[in-house]
Amino acid sequence: MFQKIKVLLVDDDEIQEILVKAKLQEIAEIHYVRSAREALPIIDSQLDRYNLIISDIEMPLMSGLDLALYVREVVKSDICMIAHTASLNTNEKFYIKNGFNGFLPKGFEMQDFMKLWEKIQLRNAEVSF
């Protein structure tokens, strides 16, 4: 039996909750929070419930880049993180350098997600050997 990916979606745009849930409903269980600050207590106490964090980059008070830094440096977690943004910066290397495992533009399609998810899983498998 296929086990759904457990996703923490962090985005200040509530429309993204609807869009991402619609696109990933068959393969993922999504818990949505409206800000990086709202995600902090979940990350601190319930991170083990999730396989993936999908985070917007440009949010008020605390950016997705700051959230990735928090997850990597403070919590010391290697949970998979995908940057999800409408920013003109589509350089995946930039996001990887800043703590993410990959990047998806807002408005992505299911096949874009699956391609990135498989790429990340392969990369992680290579690292564990």
ROTORKE-503679 format. One line per field, with one value per atom (N, C-alpha, C): residue number from 1; residue in one letter; atom name; x, y, z. Coordinates in Angstrom, 2 decimals. Example, Ala and Ser with C-alpha at 12.3 -4.5 7.8 and 13.67 -1.06 7.14 Angstrom:
! ROTORKE-503679
seq = 1, 1, 1, 2, 2, 2
type = A, A, A, S, S, S
atom = N, CA, C, N, CA, C
x = 13.19, 12.30, 13.20, 12.85, 13.67, 12.90
y = -5.69, -4.50, -3.30, -2.25, -1.06, 0.03
z = 7.80, 7.80, 7.80, 7.08, 7.14, 7.87
! end
This chain:
! ROTORKE-503679
seq = 1, 1, 1, 2, 2, 2, 3, 3, 3, 4, 4, 4, 5, 5, 5, 6, 6, 6, 7, 7, 7, 8, 8, 8, 9, 9, 9, 10, 10, 10, 11, 11, 11, 12, 12, 12, 13, 13, 13, 14, 14, 14, 15, 15, 15, 16, 16, 16, 17, 17, 17, 18, 18, 18, 19, 19, 19, 20, 20, 20, 21, 21, 21, 22, 22, 22, 23, 23, 23, 24, 24, 24, 25, 25, 25, 26, 26, 26, 27, 27, 27, 28, 28, 28, 29, 29, 29, 30, 30, 30, 31, 31, 31, 32, 32, 32, 33, 33, 33, 34, 34, 34, 35, 35, 35, 36, 36, 36, 37, 37, 37, 38, 38, 38, 39, 39, 39, 40, 40, 40, 41, 41, 41, 42, 42, 42, 43, 43, 43, 44, 44, 44, 45, 45, 45, 46, 46, 46, 47, 47, 47, 48, 48, 48, 49, 49, 49, 50, 50, 50, 51, 51, 51, 52, 52, 52, 53, 53, 53, 54, 54, 54, 55, 55, 55, 56, 56, 56, 57, 57, 57, 58, 58, 58, 59, 59, 59, 60, 60, 60, 61, 61, 61, 62, 62, 62, 63, 63, 63, 64, 64, 64, 65, 65, 65, 66, 66, 66, 67, 67, 67, 68, 68, 68, 69, 69, 69, 70, 70, 70, 71, 71, 71, 72, 72, 72, 73, 73, 73, 74, 74, 74, 75, 75, 75, 76, 76, 76, 77, 77, 77, 78, 78, 78, 79, 79, 79, 80, 80, 80, 81, 81, 81, 82, 82, 82, 83, 83, 83, 84, 84, 84, 85, 85, 85, 86, 86, 86, 87, 87, 87, 88, 88, 88, 89, 89, 89, 90, 90, 90, 91, 91, 91, 92, 92, 92, 93, 93, 93, 94, 94, 94, 95, 95, 95, 96, 96, 96, 97, 97, 97, 98, 98, 98, 99, 99, 99, 100, 100, 100, 101, 101, 101, 102, 102, 102, 103, 103, 103, 104, 104, 104, 105, 105, 105, 106, 106, 106, 107, 107, 107, 108, 108, 108, 109, 109, 109, 110, 110, 110, 111, 111, 111, 112, 112, 112, 113, 113, 113, 114, 114, 114, 115, 115, 115, 116, 116, 116, 117, 117, 117, 118, 118, 118, 119, 119, 119, 120, 120, 120, 121, 121, 121, 122, 122, 122, 123, 123, 123, 124, 124, 124, 125, 125, 125, 126, 126, 126, 127, 127, 127, 128, 128, 128, 129, 129, 129
type = M, M, M, F, F, F, Q, Q, Q, K, K, K, I, I, I, K, K, K, V, V, V, L, L, L, L, L, L, V, V, V, D, D, D, D, D, D, D, D, D, E, E, E, I, I, I, Q, Q, Q, E, E, E, I, I, I, L, L, L, V, V, V, K, K, K, A, A, A, K, K, K, L, L, L, Q, Q, Q, E, E, E, I, I, I, A, A, A, E, E, E, I, I, I, H, H, H, Y, Y, Y, V, V, V, R, R, R, S, S, S, A, A, A, R, R, R, E, E, E, A, A, A, L, L, L, P, P, P, I, I, I, I, I, I, D, D, D, S, S, S, Q, Q, Q, L, L, L, D, D, D, R, R, R, Y, Y, Y, N, N, N, L, L, L, I, I, I, I, I, I, S, S, S, D, D, D, I, I, I, E, E, E, M, M, M, P, P, P, L, L, L, M, M, M, S, S, S, G, G, G, L, L, L, D, D, D, L, L, L, A, A, A, L, L, L, Y, Y, Y, V, V, V, R, R, R, E, E, E, V, V, V, V, V, V, K, K, K, S, S, S, D, D, D, I, I, I, C, C, C, M, M, M, I, I, I, A, A, A, H, H, H, T, T, T, A, A, A, S, S, S, L, L, L, N, N, N, T, T, T, N, N, N, E, E, E, K, K, K, F, F, F, Y, Y, Y, I, I, I, K, K, K, N, N, N, G, G, G, F, F, F, N, N, N, G, G, G, F, F, F, L, L, L, P, P, P, K, K, K, G, G, G, F, F, F, E, E, E, M, M, M, Q, Q, Q, D, D, D, F, F, F, M, M, M, K, K, K, L, L, L, W, W, W, E, E, E, K, K, K, I, I, I, Q, Q, Q, L, L, L, R, R, R, N, N, N, A, A, A, E, E, E, V, V, V, S, S, S, F, F, F
atom = N, CA, C, N, CA, C, N, CA, C, N, CA, C, N, CA, C, N, CA, C, N, CA, C, N, CA, C, N, CA, C, N, CA, C, N, CA, C, N, CA, C, N, CA, C, N, CA, C, N, CA, C, N, CA, C, N, CA, C, N, CA, C, N, CA, C, N, CA, C, N, CA, C, N, CA, C, N, CA, C, N, CA, C, N, CA, C, N, CA, C, N, CA, C, N, CA, C, N, CA, C, N, CA, C, N, CA, C, N, CA, C, N, CA, C, N, CA, C, N, CA, C, N, CA, C, N, CA, C, N, CA, C, N, CA, C, N, CA, C, N, CA, C, N, CA, C, N, CA, C, N, CA, C, N, CA, C, N, CA, C, N, CA, C, N, CA, C, N, CA, C, N, CA, C, N, CA, C, N, CA, C, N, CA, C, N, CA, C, N, CA, C, N, CA, C, N, CA, C, N, CA, C, N, CA, C, N, CA, C, N, CA, C, N, CA, C, N, CA, C, N, CA, C, N, CA, C, N, CA, C, N, CA, C, N, CA, C, N, CA, C, N, CA, C, N, CA, C, N, CA, C, N, CA, C, N, CA, C, N, CA, C, N, CA, C, N, CA, C, N, CA, C, N, CA, C, N, CA, C, N, CA, C, N, CA, C, N, CA, C, N, CA, C, N, CA, C, N, CA, C, N, CA, C, N, CA, C, N, CA, C, N, CA, C, N, CA, C, N, CA, C, N, CA, C, N, CA, C, N, CA, C, N, CA, C, N, CA, C, N, CA, C, N, CA, C, N, CA, C, N, CA, C, N, CA, C, N, CA, C, N, CA, C, N, CA, C, N, CA, C, N, CA, C, N, CA, C, N, CA, C, N, CA, C, N, CA, C, N, CA, C, N, CA, C, N, CA, C, N, CA, C, N, CA, C, N, CA, C, N, CA, C, N, CA, C, N, CA, C, N, CA, C, N, CA, C, N, CA, C, N, CA, C, N, CA, C, N, CA, C, N, CA, C, N, CA, C, N, CA, C
x = 0.83, 0.00, 0.87, 0.51, 1.23, 1.01, 2.11, 2.00, 2.13, 1.16, 1.16, 2.31, 2.82, 3.84, 3.16, 3.76, 3.19, 3.91, 3.14, 3.70, 3.26, 4.22, 3.92, 4.07, 2.96, 2.95, 2.93, 3.93, 4.07, 3.97, 2.89, 2.69, 1.68, 1.99, 1.09, -0.09, -0.09, -1.17, -2.07, -3.26, -4.17, -4.64, -4.58, -4.94, -3.99, -2.74, -1.75, -2.14, -2.77, -3.24, -4.20, -5.15, -6.15, -5.49, -4.60, -3.96, -3.05, -2.20, -1.26, -2.02, -3.00, -3.79, -4.46, -5.01, -5.69, -4.71, -3.50, -2.53, -1.93, -1.78, -1.09, -2.00, -3.31, -4.24, -4.12, -3.75, -3.66, -2.41, -1.38, -0.12, 0.34, -0.39, 0.10, -1.02, -0.66, -1.49, -0.84, -1.58, -0.99, -1.55, -0.64, -0.99, -0.51, -1.42, -1.11, -0.99, 0.05, 0.18, 0.45, 0.00, 0.04, 1.33, 2.28, 3.52, 4.64, 5.85, 7.01, 6.97, 6.56, 6.46, 5.44, 4.34, 3.33, 3.87, 4.81, 5.40, 6.40, 6.99, 8.06, 7.67, 6.53, 6.19, 5.96, 5.45, 5.25, 6.60, 7.50, 8.85, 9.57, 9.38, 10.05, 9.53, 8.23, 7.67, 7.07, 6.81, 6.11, 6.75, 7.99, 8.63, 8.68, 8.77, 8.86, 7.58, 6.51, 5.26, 5.28, 6.29, 6.33, 7.52, 7.32, 8.40, 8.95, 8.19, 8.53, 7.95, 8.74, 8.25, 8.30, 7.17, 7.12, 6.90, 7.84, 7.75, 7.86, 6.97, 7.10, 8.39, 8.92, 10.15, 9.84, 9.02, 8.73, 7.47, 7.68, 6.58, 6.92, 5.90, 6.17, 6.74, 7.50, 8.10, 9.25, 9.05, 10.09, 9.99, 11.07, 11.06, 11.25, 11.00, 11.25, 12.74, 13.60, 15.04, 15.42, 14.81, 15.05, 14.53, 13.39, 12.83, 13.76, 14.30, 15.25, 16.48, 16.99, 18.15, 17.82, 16.63, 16.20, 16.16, 15.55, 15.43, 16.80, 17.69, 19.02, 19.97, 20.00, 21.01, 20.55, 19.29, 18.80, 18.25, 17.34, 16.73, 17.67, 18.59, 19.57, 18.87, 17.85, 17.09, 17.50, 17.47, 17.74, 16.44, 15.28, 14.00, 14.06, 13.41, 13.37, 12.58, 13.15, 12.50, 12.51, 11.36, 11.24, 10.81, 11.58, 11.21, 10.09, 9.08, 7.89, 7.61, 7.92, 7.84, 7.45, 6.92, 6.62, 7.75, 8.81, 9.96, 10.55, 11.18, 11.86, 13.13, 13.60, 14.80, 14.42, 14.69, 14.38, 15.64, 16.71, 17.99, 17.96, 17.76, 17.65, 18.90, 20.07, 21.31, 21.28, 20.66, 20.52, 19.74, 18.62, 17.79, 18.49, 19.19, 19.93, 21.03, 21.73, 22.78, 22.20, 20.92, 20.28, 19.42, 19.70, 19.09, 17.95, 17.51, 16.43, 17.00, 16.16, 16.55, 16.18, 15.33, 14.90, 13.96, 13.48, 12.65, 11.51, 10.32, 9.17, 8.55, 8.28, 7.60, 6.12, 5.53, 4.09, 3.38, 2.35, 1.63, 2.20, 3.06, 3.66, 2.58, 2.94, 2.06, 2.50, 1.61, 1.88, 3.15, 3.33, 4.51, 5.79, 5.73, 6.90, 7.28, 6.25, 6.51, 7.11, 6.50, 6.97, 8.41, 8.73, 10.08, 11.08, 10.73, 11.62, 11.71, 10.59, 10.58, 11.48, 11.37, 12.20, 13.68, 13.97, 15.35, 15.94, 15.15, 15.61, 15.82, 14.89, 15.02, 16.27, 16.55, 17.77, 19.02, 19.01, 20.15, 20.40, 19.30, 19.44, 19.93, 19.50, 19.95, 21.45, 21.92, 23.35, 24.18, 23.66, 24.37, 24.46, 23.43, 23.41, 24.31, 24.82, 25.69, 27.12
y = -1.19, 0.00, 1.25, 2.21, 3.47, 4.33, 4.82, 5.70, 7.14, 7.95, 9.35, 10.12, 11.10, 12.01, 12.96, 13.16, 14.07, 15.41, 16.42, 17.72, 18.81, 19.63, 20.88, 21.98, 22.62, 23.68, 25.02, 25.86, 27.17, 28.24, 29.03, 30.06, 31.09, 32.36, 33.40, 33.63, 32.99, 33.11, 31.89, 32.09, 30.97, 30.28, 30.97, 30.36, 29.19, 29.33, 28.27, 26.98, 27.12, 25.91, 25.14, 25.84, 25.20, 24.58, 25.35, 24.86, 23.66, 23.76, 22.67, 21.42, 21.59, 20.42, 19.75, 20.55, 19.98, 19.19, 19.71, 19.04, 17.79, 17.80, 16.69, 15.78, 15.96, 15.24, 13.72, 13.20, 11.74, 11.15, 11.98, 11.43, 12.03, 13.04, 13.73, 14.10, 14.10, 14.69, 16.01, 17.10, 18.43, 19.14, 19.62, 20.48, 21.88, 22.84, 24.20, 25.17, 26.01, 27.14, 28.39, 29.55, 30.79, 31.59, 31.13, 31.89, 31.00, 31.45, 30.73, 30.75, 31.86, 31.94, 30.94, 30.76, 29.79, 28.36, 28.15, 26.81, 26.46, 27.45, 27.18, 26.20, 26.39, 25.42, 24.01, 23.91, 22.59, 21.96, 22.75, 22.26, 21.86, 22.63, 22.34, 21.08, 20.79, 19.69, 18.54, 18.75, 17.72, 17.43, 17.82, 17.69, 16.24, 15.30, 13.89, 13.36, 14.13, 13.74, 13.98, 14.71, 15.13, 14.54, 14.36, 13.94, 15.12, 16.21, 17.30, 18.62, 19.68, 21.04, 21.73, 22.27, 23.12, 24.53, 25.42, 26.76, 27.85, 28.82, 30.05, 30.73, 31.59, 32.31, 33.69, 34.44, 35.82, 35.87, 35.98, 36.09, 37.18, 37.84, 38.86, 38.26, 39.06, 38.75, 37.74, 36.63, 35.61, 34.97, 35.02, 34.48, 32.96, 32.39, 30.96, 30.64, 31.57, 31.37, 31.32, 32.21, 32.19, 30.90, 30.42, 29.17, 28.00, 27.95, 26.89, 26.94, 28.14, 28.31, 27.80, 28.11, 27.65, 26.12, 25.52, 24.06, 23.40, 23.93, 23.32, 23.62, 24.86, 25.27, 25.18, 25.48, 25.45, 24.07, 23.58, 22.28, 21.14, 21.43, 20.45, 19.27, 19.59, 18.55, 18.50, 17.29, 17.13, 16.80, 17.15, 16.94, 17.58, 16.96, 17.48, 18.80, 19.82, 21.12, 21.56, 22.00, 22.52, 23.98, 24.83, 26.23, 26.33, 27.13, 27.26, 28.75, 29.32, 30.77, 31.26, 32.48, 33.16, 34.12, 34.10, 34.97, 34.74, 35.76, 35.64, 34.82, 34.60, 33.79, 32.31, 31.72, 30.30, 29.44, 29.97, 29.27, 28.25, 26.99, 25.94, 25.88, 26.14, 26.10, 27.11, 28.28, 29.29, 28.72, 28.06, 27.52, 26.35, 25.53, 24.42, 24.97, 25.99, 26.63, 27.20, 27.56, 28.17, 27.19, 25.89, 24.91, 24.10, 24.42, 23.65, 22.49, 21.50, 20.36, 20.56, 21.55, 21.81, 22.99, 23.27, 24.44, 24.10, 24.61, 24.52, 25.91, 26.34, 27.63, 27.49, 28.60, 28.56, 28.28, 27.47, 27.05, 25.78, 25.09, 23.85, 22.82, 21.88, 20.76, 19.52, 18.56, 17.32, 16.64, 16.59, 15.92, 16.66, 18.00, 18.77, 18.36, 18.22, 17.80, 16.40, 15.47, 14.09, 13.99, 14.72, 14.71, 15.23, 16.32, 16.86, 15.92, 15.36, 14.45, 13.24, 12.66, 11.51, 11.91, 13.08, 13.57, 13.73, 14.28, 14.47, 13.11, 12.17, 10.86, 10.14, 10.25, 9.65, 10.30, 11.62, 12.35, 11.93, 11.79, 11.37, 9.93, 9.07, 7.67, 7.59, 8.42, 8.45, 8.92, 9.89, 10.42, 9.40, 8.56, 7.60, 6.39, 6.18, 5.03, 5.33
z = 0.00, 0.00, 0.00, -0.80, -0.92, 0.32, 0.90, 2.06, 1.60, 1.95, 1.53, 2.17, 1.41, 1.91, 2.88, 4.04, 5.04, 4.92, 4.52, 4.15, 5.11, 5.52, 6.22, 5.18, 4.82, 3.82, 4.54, 4.25, 4.90, 3.83, 3.89, 2.86, 3.38, 3.21, 3.68, 2.74, 1.59, 0.61, 0.73, 1.32, 1.57, 0.28, -0.83, -2.12, -2.41, -1.99, -2.23, -1.50, -0.34, 0.37, -0.53, -1.12, -1.97, -3.20, -3.85, -5.07, -4.83, -3.80, -3.51, -3.06, -2.20, -1.76, -2.95, -3.86, -5.03, -5.90, -6.06, -6.93, -6.29, -4.98, -4.31, -3.50, -3.60, -2.73, -2.82, -3.97, -4.12, -3.49, -3.32, -2.83, -1.50, -0.99, 0.21, 1.17, 2.44, 3.50, 3.82, 3.72, 3.87, 5.09, 5.92, 7.05, 6.69, 6.70, 6.24, 7.40, 7.35, 8.27, 7.44, 7.96, 7.20, 7.32, 8.12, 8.26, 8.79, 8.56, 9.10, 10.62, 11.19, 12.66, 13.21, 12.50, 12.92, 12.80, 11.91, 11.73, 12.83, 13.49, 14.46, 15.57, 16.27, 17.32, 16.78, 15.57, 14.95, 14.67, 14.12, 13.81, 15.10, 16.15, 17.43, 18.11, 17.97, 18.76, 17.96, 16.65, 15.90, 14.54, 14.36, 13.05, 12.58, 13.50, 13.14, 12.49, 12.51, 11.85, 10.35, 9.87, 8.47, 7.72, 6.40, 5.50, 4.72, 4.68, 3.77, 4.27, 4.12, 4.32, 2.96, 2.53, 1.34, 1.85, 1.56, 2.12, 1.06, 1.19, 0.43, 0.87, 0.04, 0.38, 0.94, 0.25, 0.64, 1.49, 2.82, 3.78, 4.78, 5.35, 6.35, 7.64, 8.35, 9.65, 9.59, 8.91, 8.81, 7.43, 6.68, 5.32, 5.31, 4.17, 4.00, 4.12, 3.70, 3.85, 5.33, 6.14, 7.58, 8.21, 7.71, 8.21, 7.91, 6.70, 6.34, 7.23, 7.48, 8.36, 9.76, 10.26, 11.58, 11.63, 10.62, 10.58, 10.54, 9.73, 9.55, 10.70, 11.18, 12.16, 13.62, 13.88, 15.26, 15.61, 14.80, 15.05, 14.65, 13.73, 13.22, 12.54, 11.76, 11.05, 9.59, 9.04, 7.61, 6.85, 7.44, 6.76, 5.37, 4.44, 3.08, 3.07, 2.41, 2.29, 0.83, 0.36, -1.01, -0.95, -1.61, -1.75, -2.77, -2.45, -3.31, -3.43, -4.57, -4.66, -6.05, -6.07, -7.33, -7.68, -6.91, -7.14, -8.52, -9.04, -10.32, -10.21, -8.97, -8.76, -8.84, -9.98, -10.18, -10.18, -9.63, -9.58, -8.44, -8.79, -7.76, -6.89, -7.45, -6.67, -5.53, -5.76, -4.72, -3.53, -3.82, -2.74, -2.04, -2.78, -2.17, -1.25, -1.71, -0.91, 0.40, 0.38, 1.54, 2.33, 2.23, 3.11, 2.54, 1.33, 0.72, -0.09, -0.35, -1.18, -2.64, -2.90, -4.26, -4.32, -5.52, -5.77, -6.71, -6.40, -7.30, -7.43, -8.64, -8.80, -8.40, -7.95, -7.68, -8.99, -8.92, -10.11, -10.72, -9.97, -10.48, -10.79, -11.63, -11.96, -11.19, -11.06, -10.33, -10.84, -12.17, -12.72, -12.34, -12.16, -11.72, -10.30, -9.44, -8.07, -8.04, -8.78, -8.76, -9.27, -10.31, -10.85, -9.81, -9.13, -8.10, -6.91, -6.45, -5.31, -5.58, -6.78, -7.14, -7.20, -7.74, -7.80, -6.39, -5.48, -4.10, -3.43, -3.64, -3.03, -3.54, -4.84, -5.40, -4.83, -4.73, -4.17, -2.72, -1.94, -0.55, -0.43, -1.34, -1.32, -1.62, -2.54, -2.87, -1.68, -0.93, 0.23, 1.35, 1.49, 2.61, 2.38, 1.17, 0.92, 1.28
! end
